[in-house]
């Protein structure tokens, strides 16, 4: 298959990834069944992961690794990308997911998410952090987006 | 635990239909206890989260 990322974008992202500080785990959950964008998502994520030694990508089968998929709340949601912090082999789930192919406008979101996680800083204000820390029940945010 | 998902609306159209998504970005909070349409500033999203959580 041809490369998905044009050379110009590759160079830009490589340069931006020069700012990465700590390792980021990118877990892709793909499915063999009925998944229109799994192959493309895997290829896109591989091309991104190649641009920095701090991005560690792994590919999982959402059906064969059903327990792991359930652990990450992505059952039946292929392709799902989980972006997490990685420290000394330990993956820390930050609850950050992208469901679907992050193309077009969403490619920028993917890059920004990687930068944010690598810096281990959400960029949120102190007041927001304080409030979120005080939550006693789970909070679920689903941000619906399109590539355009 | 906070779960923050970006959801590609055309690929996950059943989910988008479930929440009657008509414009993006649209943030669904705790299964529609709250909504924030558009790329809203942090304070506005937080206010909507508060409303949804206190329901």
Backbone of each chain as ProteinMPNN parsed JSONL, in Angstrom:
{"seq_chain_A": "XXXXXXXXXXXXXXXXXXXXXXXXXXXXXXXXXXXXXXXXXXXXXXXXXXXXXXXXXXXXXXXXXXXXXXXXXXXXXXXXXXXXXXXXXXXXXXXXXXXXXXXXXXXXXXXXXXXXXXXXXXXXXXXXXXXXXXXXXXXXXXXXXXXX", "coords_chain_A": {"N_chain_A": [[0.847, -1.202, 0.0], [0.438, 2.261, -0.71], [2.016, 5.078, 0.91], [0.175, 6.829, 3.409], [0.555, 9.317, 4.5], [1.597, 12.378, 3.194], [4.89, 13.385, 2.087], [5.564, 15.963, 2.903], [3.957, 16.434, 5.148], [4.924, 14.434, 6.784], [7.488, 15.411, 7.327], [6.84, 17.755, 8.737], [5.472, 16.731, 10.984], [7.439, 15.138, 12.089], [9.203, 17.085, 12.897], [7.674, 18.485, 14.812], [7.379, 16.446, 16.656], [9.834, 16.469, 17.758], [9.61, 17.781, 20.078], [8.655, 15.984, 21.891], [8.539, 14.504, 25.11], [8.216, 12.394, 27.039], [7.627, 8.799, 26.922], [4.924, 7.582, 24.882], [2.165, 5.459, 24.692], [0.515, 3.877, 22.067], [-2.259, 2.235, 21.502], [-3.805, 0.155, 19.287], [-6.977, -1.029, 18.6], [-8.235, -3.33, 16.531], [-10.436, -4.927, 14.148], [-11.228, -8.055, 12.611], [-13.564, -8.385, 11.44], [-15.933, -6.898, 9.409], [-14.889, -4.236, 9.381], [-14.45, -1.243, 8.121], [-12.446, 0.715, 8.176], [-10.227, -0.218, 9.549], [-7.743, -1.288, 8.538], [-6.646, 0.926, 7.267], [-6.464, 2.724, 9.386], [-4.616, 1.414, 10.979], [-2.398, 1.525, 9.322], [-2.008, 4.297, 9.124], [-1.475, 4.999, 11.793], [0.847, 3.53, 12.208], [2.576, 4.841, 10.47], [2.741, 7.277, 11.753], [3.799, 6.538, 14.236], [6.318, 5.749, 13.483], [7.681, 8.088, 13.328], [8.761, 8.932, 15.693], [10.872, 7.726, 18.278], [9.744, 7.688, 20.735], [7.131, 6.957, 20.621], [5.188, 4.233, 21.162], [3.752, 1.73, 19.54], [1.08, -0.625, 19.569], [-0.754, -3.4, 18.312], [-3.967, -4.725, 18.564], [-6.391, -7.359, 18.611], [-9.739, -6.893, 18.554], [-11.69, -8.792, 18.988], [-10.33, -11.271, 19.507], [-8.804, -10.481, 21.651], [-10.642, -9.886, 23.682], [-11.012, -9.451, 26.445], [-9.062, -7.569, 27.083], [-9.924, -5.508, 25.447], [-12.362, -4.939, 26.65], [-11.45, -4.063, 29.099], [-10.373, -1.637, 28.344], [-12.635, -0.341, 27.594], [-13.53, -0.489, 24.877], [-14.968, -2.335, 23.487], [-16.475, -3.654, 20.623], [-15.958, -1.359, 19.167], [-14.227, -0.899, 16.954], [-12.291, 0.809, 14.428], [-10.316, 1.487, 17.291], [-8.353, 3.814, 18.972], [-6.153, 3.981, 21.615], [-4.616, 6.302, 23.545], [-1.966, 6.578, 25.669], [-0.004, 7.088, 28.691], [3.37, 6.027, 29.037], [5.594, 4.518, 31.157], [8.578, 3.214, 31.943], [7.827, 0.637, 30.961], [5.35, 0.413, 32.032], [1.989, 0.972, 31.415], [-0.044, 3.772, 31.671], [-3.328, 4.371, 31.762], [-5.057, 7.064, 30.528], [-7.579, 7.561, 29.9], [-8.05, 8.435, 27.359], [-9.281, 8.294, 24.126], [-9.619, 7.505, 20.643], [-12.081, 6.985, 18.359], [-12.384, 5.498, 15.316], [-11.05, 6.483, 12.065], [-8.429, 8.722, 12.31], [-8.355, 11.088, 10.336], [-7.813, 13.815, 8.001], [-8.923, 16.807, 9.412], [-8.9, 15.691, 11.92], [-6.489, 14.444, 12.113], [-4.689, 16.28, 13.037], [-5.62, 16.524, 15.637], [-4.914, 14.055, 16.668], [-2.103, 14.238, 16.612], [-1.761, 16.407, 18.373], [-2.798, 15.296, 20.725], [-0.904, 13.312, 21.239], [1.333, 14.9, 21.732], [0.476, 16.265, 24.042], [0.136, 14.175, 25.889], [2.692, 13.164, 25.982], [4.009, 15.273, 27.173], [2.944, 15.077, 29.617], [0.992, 16.766, 30.612], [-2.085, 18.218, 30.837], [-2.785, 20.789, 30.268], [-4.914, 22.092, 31.313], [-6.701, 24.502, 33.369], [-5.906, 25.366, 36.804], [-8.205, 25.483, 38.37], [-10.059, 23.934, 36.95], [-8.796, 21.438, 37.055], [-8.88, 20.968, 39.775], [-11.634, 20.782, 40.224], [-12.297, 18.533, 38.604], [-10.853, 16.564, 39.88], [-12.309, 16.341, 42.171], [-14.539, 14.933, 41.497], [-16.817, 12.307, 42.088], [-18.002, 10.325, 40.73], [-17.79, 8.376, 37.648], [-16.874, 10.167, 34.686], [-18.018, 10.682, 31.456], [-17.077, 11.678, 28.362], [-18.032, 12.234, 25.095], [-16.836, 13.207, 22.177], [-18.099, 14.132, 19.278], [-16.971, 14.073, 15.989], [-15.952, 15.026, 12.623], [-13.975, 14.289, 9.684], [-13.74, 16.605, 8.142]], "CA_chain_A": [[0.0, 0.0, 0.0], [1.16, 3.53, -0.706], [1.995, 5.815, 2.176], [-0.991, 7.699, 3.563], [1.005, 10.671, 4.821], [2.49, 12.987, 2.213], [6.226, 13.654, 2.621], [5.567, 17.284, 3.534], [3.355, 16.255, 6.472], [5.883, 13.607, 7.528], [8.558, 16.296, 7.805], [6.261, 18.646, 9.754], [5.161, 15.991, 12.211], [8.725, 14.732, 12.665], [9.745, 18.266, 13.561], [6.85, 18.719, 16.005], [7.672, 15.365, 17.603], [11.099, 16.782, 18.419], [9.248, 18.304, 21.411], [8.153, 14.922, 22.769], [9.375, 14.386, 26.309], [8.124, 11.068, 27.672], [7.021, 7.827, 26.009], [3.473, 7.493, 24.705], [1.715, 4.186, 24.14], [-0.633, 3.98, 21.159], [-2.815, 0.89, 21.341], [-4.876, 0.113, 18.29], [-7.857, -2.196, 18.615], [-8.805, -3.517, 15.201], [-11.288, -6.107, 14.042], [-11.17, -8.768, 11.327], [-14.93, -8.47, 10.932], [-16.778, -5.739, 9.184], [-14.285, -2.969, 9.802], [-14.069, -0.551, 6.891], [-11.273, 1.588, 8.274], [-9.193, -0.759, 10.439], [-6.446, -1.407, 7.862], [-6.157, 2.281, 7.024], [-6.106, 3.307, 10.68], [-3.369, 0.768, 11.402], [-1.305, 2.059, 8.513], [-1.786, 5.697, 9.503], [-0.848, 5.036, 13.114], [2.229, 3.03, 12.029], [3.372, 5.895, 9.847], [2.958, 8.294, 12.786], [4.682, 5.971, 15.267], [7.672, 5.687, 12.912], [8.304, 9.406, 13.345], [9.44, 9.185, 16.966], [11.141, 6.525, 19.079], [8.989, 7.773, 21.991], [5.773, 6.444, 20.426], [5.217, 2.777, 21.106], [2.457, 1.29, 19.044], [0.771, -2.052, 19.596], [-2.008, -3.695, 17.62], [-4.733, -5.756, 19.266], [-7.601, -7.811, 17.941], [-10.825, -6.55, 19.471], [-12.427, -10.019, 19.337], [-9.432, -12.256, 20.119], [-8.363, -9.939, 22.941], [-11.891, -9.29, 24.182], [-10.851, -8.999, 27.833], [-8.291, -6.322, 27.052], [-10.811, -4.518, 24.827], [-13.35, -4.566, 27.682], [-10.684, -3.293, 30.088], [-10.205, -0.279, 27.824], [-13.957, 0.169, 27.17], [-13.64, -0.304, 23.43], [-15.656, -3.485, 22.908], [-17.359, -3.333, 19.5], [-15.734, -0.005, 18.655], [-13.056, -0.838, 16.079], [-10.957, 0.907, 15.026], [-10.192, 2.358, 18.452], [-6.966, 4.115, 19.353], [-6.005, 4.421, 22.994], [-3.344, 6.985, 23.736], [-1.698, 6.484, 27.102], [1.363, 7.377, 29.123], [4.14, 4.81, 29.277], [6.784, 4.787, 31.954], [9.277, 1.989, 32.331], [7.068, -0.56, 30.626], [4.032, 0.496, 32.656], [1.057, 1.841, 30.689], [-1.035, 4.458, 32.502], [-4.486, 4.762, 30.955], [-5.532, 8.402, 30.882], [-8.982, 7.657, 29.461], [-8.105, 9.137, 26.075], [-9.573, 7.365, 23.025], [-10.16, 8.011, 19.393], [-12.799, 5.929, 17.662], [-12.447, 5.792, 13.887], [-9.8, 6.886, 11.412], [-8.162, 10.152, 12.545], [-7.83, 11.686, 9.102], [-8.212, 15.209, 7.781], [-8.808, 17.694, 10.565], [-8.654, 14.892, 13.121], [-5.085, 14.045, 12.186], [-4.09, 17.288, 13.921], [-6.017, 16.176, 17.002], [-4.083, 12.909, 17.051], [-0.751, 14.748, 16.884], [-1.852, 17.22, 19.593], [-2.985, 14.382, 21.859], [0.389, 12.665, 21.501], [2.182, 15.928, 22.353], [-0.03, 16.537, 25.39], [0.417, 13.024, 26.762], [4.14, 13.076, 26.128], [4.406, 16.313, 28.121], [2.291, 14.733, 30.9], [0.319, 17.973, 31.081], [-3.334, 18.424, 30.098], [-2.922, 22.194, 29.915], [-6.131, 22.641, 31.925], [-6.449, 25.453, 34.456], [-5.87, 24.784, 38.155], [-9.584, 25.364, 38.859], [-10.655, 22.776, 36.272], [-8.174, 20.227, 37.62], [-9.401, 20.825, 41.138], [-13.017, 20.297, 40.116], [-12.316, 17.165, 38.05], [-10.326, 15.682, 40.925], [-13.324, 16.187, 43.208], [-15.65, 14.106, 41.011], [-16.9, 11.01, 42.768], [-18.514, 9.331, 39.783], [-17.11, 8.463, 36.357], [-17.332, 11.177, 33.726], [-17.833, 10.19, 30.092], [-17.219, 12.706, 27.331], [-17.922, 11.727, 23.723], [-16.769, 14.354, 21.281], [-18.356, 13.69, 17.907], [-16.22, 14.877, 15.024], [-15.836, 14.49, 11.261], [-12.644, 14.652, 9.181], [-13.7, 17.88, 7.419]], "C_chain_A": [[0.881, 1.25, 0.0], [1.088, 4.169, 0.678], [0.75, 6.707, 2.23], [-0.559, 9.144, 3.781], [1.92, 11.203, 3.726], [3.81, 13.364, 2.885], [6.293, 14.974, 3.397], [5.025, 17.202, 4.983], [4.3, 15.448, 7.367], [6.959, 14.497, 8.137], [8.053, 17.218, 8.933], [6.053, 17.924, 11.079], [6.463, 15.551, 12.894], [9.331, 15.89, 13.463], [9.003, 18.56, 14.875], [7.172, 17.673, 17.082], [9.05, 15.52, 18.249], [10.853, 17.295, 19.84], [8.791, 17.206, 22.368], [9.12, 14.714, 23.929], [9.409, 12.988, 26.898], [7.405, 10.106, 26.739], [5.485, 7.826, 26.05], [3.145, 6.129, 24.109], [0.5, 4.446, 23.252], [-1.123, 2.56, 20.908], [-3.939, 0.947, 20.323], [-5.671, -1.174, 18.472], [-8.555, -2.264, 17.272], [-9.638, -4.789, 15.197], [-11.148, -6.732, 12.661], [-12.539, -8.731, 10.653], [-15.502, -7.097, 10.668], [-16.183, -4.41, 9.593], [-13.724, -2.258, 8.581], [-12.733, 0.177, 7.004], [-10.138, 1.049, 9.136], [-7.815, -0.786, 9.78], [-5.827, -0.021, 7.666], [-5.703, 2.951, 8.329], [-4.78, 2.73, 11.163], [-2.187, 1.337, 10.62], [-0.973, 3.499, 8.906], [-1.027, 5.79, 10.832], [0.605, 4.537, 13.036], [3.109, 4.122, 11.45], [3.686, 7.01, 10.854], [3.976, 7.791, 13.817], [6.134, 5.905, 14.795], [8.417, 7.007, 13.058], [8.938, 9.773, 14.678], [9.665, 7.89, 17.733], [10.362, 6.538, 20.398], [7.546, 7.288, 21.841], [5.846, 4.935, 20.248], [3.834, 2.259, 20.745], [2.288, -0.212, 19.221], [-0.595, -2.267, 18.953], [-2.683, -4.879, 18.293], [-5.982, -6.109, 18.49], [-8.766, -7.687, 18.929], [-11.656, -7.777, 19.867], [-11.518, -11.019, 20.075], [-8.931, -11.794, 21.486], [-9.527, -9.194, 23.594], [-11.756, -8.746, 25.605], [-10.109, -7.661, 27.899], [-9.146, -5.19, 26.47], [-11.837, -4.019, 25.86], [-12.682, -3.699, 28.744], [-10.548, -1.833, 29.647], [-11.521, 0.326, 27.326], [-14.087, 0.391, 25.668], [-14.294, -1.499, 22.724], [-16.607, -3.034, 21.791], [-17.117, -1.973, 18.866], [-14.504, 0.115, 17.759], [-13.306, 0.083, 14.88], [-10.943, 1.905, 16.189], [-8.712, 2.557, 18.762], [-6.979, 4.604, 20.8], [-4.633, 5.059, 23.108], [-3.105, 7.086, 25.232], [-0.256, 6.857, 27.398], [2.081, 6.054, 29.341], [5.406, 5.165, 30.027], [7.394, 3.472, 32.416], [8.446, 0.731, 32.111], [5.647, -0.56, 31.181], [3.139, 1.47, 31.874], [0.067, 2.454, 31.677], [-2.155, 4.961, 31.605], [-5.001, 6.108, 31.431], [-6.975, 8.617, 30.438], [-9.141, 8.334, 28.11], [-8.226, 8.13, 24.924], [-9.894, 8.133, 21.754], [-10.801, 6.847, 18.661], [-12.954, 6.321, 16.193], [-11.088, 6.208, 13.362], [-9.543, 8.375, 11.648], [-7.526, 10.795, 11.322], [-8.301, 13.127, 9.007], [-7.93, 16.057, 9.006], [-8.406, 16.92, 11.825], [-7.221, 14.374, 13.219], [-4.333, 15.005, 13.119], [-4.396, 16.997, 15.381], [-5.156, 15.03, 17.53], [-2.673, 13.371, 17.449], [-0.741, 15.553, 18.189], [-1.989, 16.347, 20.848], [-1.661, 13.725, 22.244], [1.324, 13.647, 22.209], [1.797, 16.156, 23.81], [0.34, 15.408, 26.35], [1.921, 12.905, 27.011], [4.662, 14.105, 27.125], [3.831, 16.081, 29.501], [1.594, 15.956, 31.501], [-0.902, 18.243, 30.215], [-3.49, 19.859, 29.628], [-4.166, 22.833, 30.51], [-5.768, 23.596, 33.065], [-6.495, 24.725, 35.809], [-7.285, 24.538, 38.669], [-10.269, 24.146, 38.247], [-10.111, 21.476, 36.859], [-8.742, 19.905, 38.995], [-10.803, 20.22, 41.105], [-13.051, 18.839, 39.65], [-11.822, 16.147, 39.084], [-11.393, 15.38, 41.977], [-14.486, 15.288, 42.785], [-15.641, 12.736, 41.684], [-17.424, 9.91, 41.863], [-17.769, 9.45, 38.462], [-17.725, 9.547, 35.467], [-17.013, 10.666, 32.321], [-18.106, 11.307, 29.094], [-17.053, 12.048, 25.968], [-17.967, 12.932, 22.794], [-16.94, 13.849, 19.85], [-17.69, 14.656, 16.937], [-16.342, 14.25, 13.63], [-14.495, 14.959, 10.709], [-12.578, 16.038, 8.537], [-13.96, 19.074, 8.332]], "O_chain_A": [[1.935, 1.281, 0.634], [0.225, 3.845, 1.494], [0.332, 7.266, 1.217], [-1.211, 10.077, 3.313], [2.905, 10.557, 3.369], [3.854, 13.628, 4.087], [6.986, 15.083, 4.408], [5.567, 17.818, 5.901], [4.453, 15.742, 8.553], [7.302, 14.36, 9.312], [8.735, 17.432, 9.935], [6.405, 18.428, 12.145], [6.574, 15.587, 14.12], [9.888, 15.702, 14.544], [9.618, 18.842, 15.904], [7.228, 17.989, 18.27], [9.39, 14.788, 19.178], [11.741, 17.258, 20.692], [8.563, 17.479, 23.547], [10.339, 14.743, 23.762], [10.473, 12.457, 27.217], [6.656, 10.536, 25.861], [4.86, 8.036, 27.089], [3.771, 5.697, 23.141], [-0.428, 5.153, 23.646], [-0.485, 1.784, 20.196], [-4.903, 1.697, 20.481], [-5.107, -2.268, 18.496], [-9.35, -1.395, 16.914], [-9.558, -5.612, 16.109], [-10.972, -6.029, 11.666], [-12.666, -9.007, 9.46], [-15.558, -6.244, 11.553], [-16.894, -3.543, 10.101], [-12.664, -2.617, 8.068], [-11.976, 0.245, 6.036], [-9.186, 1.773, 9.426], [-6.83, -0.359, 10.382], [-4.629, 0.169, 7.876], [-4.69, 3.651, 8.364], [-3.93, 3.45, 11.687], [-1.121, 1.596, 11.178], [0.197, 3.871, 9.008], [-0.072, 6.555, 10.97], [1.483, 5.064, 13.72], [4.246, 4.311, 11.882], [4.761, 7.61, 10.812], [4.888, 8.515, 14.215], [7.062, 5.993, 15.598], [9.641, 7.05, 12.929], [9.586, 10.814, 14.788], [8.767, 7.054, 17.83], [10.317, 5.53, 21.102], [6.815, 7.216, 22.829], [6.474, 4.427, 19.318], [2.888, 2.338, 21.529], [3.236, -0.978, 19.046], [-1.478, -1.414, 19.044], [-2.054, -5.902, 18.559], [-6.561, -5.27, 17.799], [-8.764, -8.302, 19.995], [-12.253, -7.806, 20.943], [-11.885, -11.544, 21.126], [-8.668, -12.61, 22.369], [-9.405, -8.037, 23.997], [-12.321, -7.702, 25.93], [-10.472, -6.759, 28.654], [-9.095, -4.056, 26.946], [-12.134, -2.826, 25.927], [-13.264, -2.728, 29.227], [-10.599, -0.917, 30.467], [-11.518, 1.389, 26.705], [-14.698, 1.37, 25.24], [-14.181, -1.646, 21.507], [-17.437, -2.147, 21.991], [-17.958, -1.477, 18.116], [-13.81, 1.13, 17.803], [-14.424, 0.13, 14.368], [-11.48, 3.009, 16.089], [-7.932, 1.606, 18.807], [-7.721, 5.52, 21.155], [-3.616, 4.435, 22.806], [-3.937, 7.613, 25.972], [0.59, 6.933, 26.507], [1.474, 5.076, 29.778], [6.192, 6.006, 29.589], [6.79, 2.722, 33.183], [8.377, -0.135, 32.983], [4.84, -1.425, 30.842], [3.485, 2.638, 31.693], [-0.584, 1.735, 32.433], [-1.957, 5.863, 30.791], [-5.341, 6.272, 32.603], [-7.524, 9.709, 30.579], [-10.239, 8.76, 27.751], [-7.392, 7.238, 24.769], [-10.377, 9.264, 21.795], [-10.147, 5.844, 18.376], [-13.57, 7.336, 15.869], [-10.108, 6.279, 14.104], [-10.348, 9.209, 11.233], [-6.316, 11.016, 11.278], [-9.087, 13.594, 9.83], [-6.833, 16.024, 9.564], [-7.674, 17.425, 12.676], [-6.79, 13.919, 14.278], [-3.462, 14.593, 13.885], [-3.552, 17.193, 16.255], [-4.728, 15.036, 18.684], [-2.13, 12.955, 18.473], [0.165, 15.407, 19.009], [-1.383, 16.62, 21.884], [-1.339, 13.599, 23.426], [2.017, 13.284, 23.16], [2.652, 16.232, 24.693], [0.793, 15.647, 27.469], [2.357, 12.586, 28.117], [5.634, 13.851, 27.836], [4.172, 16.787, 30.449], [1.599, 16.161, 32.715], [-0.782, 18.469, 29.011], [-4.244, 20.126, 28.692], [-4.447, 24.001, 30.239], [-4.686, 23.515, 33.646], [-7.044, 23.63, 35.932], [-7.55, 23.527, 39.318], [-10.976, 23.412, 38.938], [-10.862, 20.538, 37.126], [-9.038, 18.758, 39.328], [-11.119, 19.288, 41.844], [-13.751, 18.011, 40.234], [-12.313, 15.019, 39.149], [-11.39, 14.315, 42.595], [-15.322, 14.922, 43.612], [-14.597, 12.1, 41.826], [-17.312, 8.724, 42.173], [-17.18, 10.492, 38.173], [-18.93, 9.798, 35.501], [-15.884, 10.268, 32.035], [-19.223, 11.815, 28.999], [-16.051, 11.38, 25.714], [-18.999, 13.586, 22.646], [-16.043, 13.221, 19.287], [-17.823, 15.875, 17.045], [-16.774, 13.107, 13.479], [-13.93, 15.929, 11.214], [-11.491, 16.598, 8.394], [-13.959, 20.216, 7.871]]}, "seq_chain_B": "XXXXXXXXXXXXXXXXXXXXXXXXXXXXXXXXXXXXXXXXXXXXXXXXXXXXXXX", "coords_chain_B": {"N_chain_B": [[-12.731, 8.26, 37.403], [-12.126, 9.508, 34.223], [-13.411, 9.346, 31.03], [-12.549, 10.128, 27.876], [-13.591, 10.412, 24.719], [-12.891, 10.726, 21.302], [-15.031, 10.671, 18.661], [-15.505, 9.454, 15.509], [-17.925, 10.587, 13.563], [-19.159, 9.731, 11.149], [-18.219, 7.155, 10.693], [-19.07, 5.897, 12.997], [-21.925, 5.846, 12.873], [-24.285, 4.884, 13.957], [-24.054, 5.425, 16.652], [-23.826, 8.18, 16.505], [-26.338, 8.779, 15.495], [-27.921, 7.92, 17.577], [-27.536, 9.937, 19.414], [-28.503, 11.987, 17.999], [-26.758, 13.631, 16.402], [-25.998, 16.536, 14.695], [-24.341, 18.548, 13.998], [-20.812, 19.24, 14.121], [-17.858, 20.018, 16.115], [-19.499, 18.061, 18.621], [-20.155, 17.607, 21.927], [-21.019, 14.991, 23.941], [-22.137, 14.496, 27.132], [-21.892, 12.232, 29.725], [-23.796, 10.22, 28.614], [-25.745, 11.931, 27.424], [-26.648, 13.538, 29.5], [-25.673, 15.972, 29.5], [-24.711, 18.494, 27.073], [-22.44, 19.904, 24.733], [-22.235, 21.94, 22.165], [-20.153, 22.656, 19.456], [-16.787, 24.07, 19.291], [-16.236, 24.678, 22.19], [-15.055, 26.999, 24.741], [-12.838, 26.128, 27.48], [-13.947, 26.838, 30.048], [-16.679, 26.978, 29.54], [-17.291, 24.386, 28.728], [-16.698, 23.086, 31.077], [-18.656, 24.167, 32.754], [-20.936, 23.045, 31.654], [-20.395, 20.362, 32.111], [-20.511, 20.364, 34.888], [-23.25, 20.956, 35.272], [-24.357, 18.653, 34.136], [-23.357, 16.622, 35.755], [-24.449, 17.233, 38.198], [-27.075, 16.631, 37.892]], "CA_chain_B": [[-12.169, 7.991, 36.069], [-12.705, 10.299, 33.124], [-13.228, 8.729, 29.723], [-12.735, 11.156, 26.845], [-13.504, 9.762, 23.408], [-13.179, 11.4, 20.037], [-15.789, 9.678, 17.894], [-15.691, 9.828, 14.118], [-19.387, 10.459, 13.479], [-19.653, 9.003, 9.97], [-17.918, 5.73, 10.883], [-19.897, 5.399, 14.1], [-23.17, 6.563, 12.596], [-25.35, 4.437, 14.871], [-23.844, 6.186, 17.886], [-24.146, 9.576, 16.179], [-27.803, 8.857, 15.376], [-28.469, 7.748, 18.926], [-27.503, 11.24, 20.08], [-28.997, 12.979, 17.031], [-25.681, 14.579, 16.102], [-26.231, 17.171, 13.388], [-23.189, 19.404, 13.724], [-19.631, 18.831, 14.881], [-17.845, 19.022, 17.179], [-20.587, 18.077, 19.591], [-19.713, 16.798, 23.06], [-22.082, 14.357, 24.716], [-21.636, 14.276, 28.488], [-22.597, 11.176, 30.475], [-24.952, 9.704, 27.867], [-26.694, 13.008, 27.127], [-27.041, 14.344, 30.663], [-25.252, 17.316, 29.11], [-24.236, 18.621, 25.694], [-21.751, 21.144, 24.395], [-22.078, 21.987, 20.716], [-19.116, 23.574, 18.99], [-15.497, 24.017, 19.983], [-16.465, 25.635, 23.283], [-13.906, 27.217, 25.623], [-12.739, 25.238, 28.647], [-14.863, 27.226, 31.133], [-18.044, 26.661, 29.13], [-17.413, 22.92, 28.786], [-16.707, 22.718, 32.49], [-19.965, 24.548, 33.289], [-21.889, 22.043, 31.163], [-20.073, 19.138, 32.857], [-21.066, 20.559, 36.242], [-24.704, 20.808, 35.18], [-24.678, 17.248, 33.842], [-22.977, 15.803, 36.907], [-25.33, 17.534, 39.326], [-28.438, 16.175, 37.586]], "C_chain_B": [[-12.89, 8.83, 35.006], [-12.371, 9.611, 31.805], [-13.536, 9.787, 28.68], [-12.523, 10.53, 25.475], [-13.759, 10.754, 22.284], [-13.882, 10.352, 19.2], [-16.008, 10.188, 16.476], [-17.152, 9.524, 13.77], [-19.882, 9.665, 12.265], [-19.364, 7.504, 10.088], [-18.787, 5.111, 11.973], [-21.266, 6.076, 14.018], [-24.306, 6.135, 13.525], [-25.286, 5.233, 16.174], [-24.222, 7.658, 17.667], [-25.659, 9.763, 16.077], [-28.474, 8.777, 16.731], [-28.544, 9.1, 19.66], [-27.951, 12.376, 19.155], [-27.957, 14.067, 16.748], [-25.949, 15.205, 14.729], [-25.111, 18.138, 13.025], [-22.021, 18.935, 14.569], [-18.697, 20.026, 15.081], [-19.038, 19.176, 18.125], [-20.186, 17.115, 20.712], [-20.902, 16.301, 23.869], [-21.499, 14.001, 26.086], [-22.513, 13.262, 29.216], [-23.916, 10.759, 29.815], [-26.095, 10.706, 27.744], [-27.276, 13.717, 28.354], [-26.645, 15.793, 30.397], [-24.742, 17.309, 27.683], [-23.47, 19.914, 25.549], [-21.476, 21.136, 22.9], [-21.05, 23.047, 20.337], [-17.835, 23.405, 19.777], [-15.541, 25.035, 21.116], [-15.203, 25.812, 24.131], [-13.991, 26.313, 26.862], [-13.786, 25.564, 29.723], [-16.305, 26.833, 30.808], [-18.29, 25.149, 29.178], [-17.52, 22.47, 30.238], [-18.07, 23.023, 33.131], [-21.016, 23.507, 32.887], [-21.657, 20.701, 31.871], [-20.67, 19.212, 34.258], [-22.57, 20.329, 36.235], [-25.087, 19.34, 35.014], [-24.435, 16.359, 35.064], [-23.939, 16.006, 38.075], [-26.769, 17.079, 39.11], [-28.818, 14.969, 38.418]], "O_chain_B": [[-14.119, 8.836, 34.927], [-11.21, 9.332, 31.506], [-14.659, 10.287, 28.61], [-11.403, 10.162, 25.118], [-14.722, 11.519, 22.316], [-13.37, 9.243, 19.048], [-16.626, 11.233, 16.273], [-17.56, 8.365, 13.694], [-20.913, 8.997, 12.345], [-20.161, 6.678, 9.642], [-19.187, 3.951, 11.882], [-21.703, 6.767, 14.938], [-25.187, 6.934, 13.841], [-26.305, 5.653, 16.722], [-24.848, 8.29, 18.519], [-26.196, 10.779, 16.517], [-29.457, 9.466, 17.002], [-29.478, 9.366, 20.417], [-27.802, 13.555, 19.475], [-28.243, 15.26, 16.842], [-26.106, 14.499, 13.733], [-24.958, 18.502, 11.859], [-22.211, 18.306, 15.61], [-18.739, 20.965, 14.287], [-19.51, 20.283, 18.383], [-19.912, 15.942, 20.46], [-21.682, 17.086, 24.408], [-20.496, 13.294, 26.181], [-23.73, 13.427, 29.303], [-24.995, 10.923, 30.383], [-27.262, 10.364, 27.936], [-28.284, 14.416, 28.249], [-27.202, 16.721, 30.984], [-24.385, 16.261, 27.143], [-23.814, 20.916, 26.176], [-20.597, 20.418, 22.423], [-21.079, 24.175, 20.829], [-17.79, 22.701, 20.787], [-14.96, 26.116, 21.018], [-14.382, 24.899, 24.232], [-15.056, 25.815, 27.228], [-14.436, 24.66, 30.248], [-17.056, 26.409, 31.687], [-19.348, 24.692, 29.609], [-18.319, 21.598, 30.582], [-18.574, 22.245, 33.942], [-21.875, 23.138, 33.688], [-22.61, 19.991, 32.191], [-21.258, 18.248, 34.749], [-23.103, 19.604, 37.075], [-26.012, 18.847, 35.659], [-25.222, 15.458, 35.356], [-24.211, 15.082, 38.842], [-27.587, 17.132, 40.029], [-29.929, 14.456, 38.289]]}, "name": "protein", "num_of_chains": 2, "seq": "XXXXXXXXXXXXXXXXXXXXXXXXXXXXXXXXXXXXXXXXXXXXXXXXXXXXXXXXXXXXXXXXXXXXXXXXXXXXXXXXXXXXXXXXXXXXXXXXXXXXXXXXXXXXXXXXXXXXXXXXXXXXXXXXXXXXXXXXXXXXXXXXXXXXXXXXXXXXXXXXXXXXXXXXXXXXXXXXXXXXXXXXXXXXXXXXXXXXXXXXXXX"}
